[in-house]
């Protein structure tokens, strides 16, 4: 089962996040085989850390909750909240399999929080820009709760356009970058 976990930073927690960086990476290293995508999100300035997103393949919702809430930053109080949803990997690949350019342009996390009937279940035509894409689901997979995408786009507005805007109660667009240990 695949899950999206988005830890959103608590205001003023940057120093704590920096202190826990090695502990965070060591924790994530334990899940390397399960990772589909990972990386930090940033504010409108492109520099201020605002959160950390992880997409993983785990055995069940209990394992996903353990992953999310045992994370060192969560345990230390660095995050204000956690979005944890079952997710379906409609591209069938990881961010490491992404065929596009990793250095040019910007990358975004787009979260469409659902309302009503399911939308955007099919992969968009411009799949070359997509790093990860799929529906957000209830724990048992029976209810559509929204859509999540990691993609390359020239602007936040272009990134937002990957979703059918009027089909969502809210759409969030966050600057995002490929995560993992820095060499």
Buried (B, 14 or more C-beta within 10 A) or exposed (E): BBBBBBBBBBEEBBEBBEBBEEBBBEBBEEBEEBBBBBBBBBEEEEEEBBBBBBBBBBEEBEBBBEBBBEBBBBEBEBBEEBBBBBBBBBBEBBBEEBEBEEEEBBBBBBBBBBEEEBBBEEBBEEEEBBBBBBBBBEBEBEEBBBBBBBBBBEEBEBBBBBBEEEBBEEBBBBBBBBBBEEE
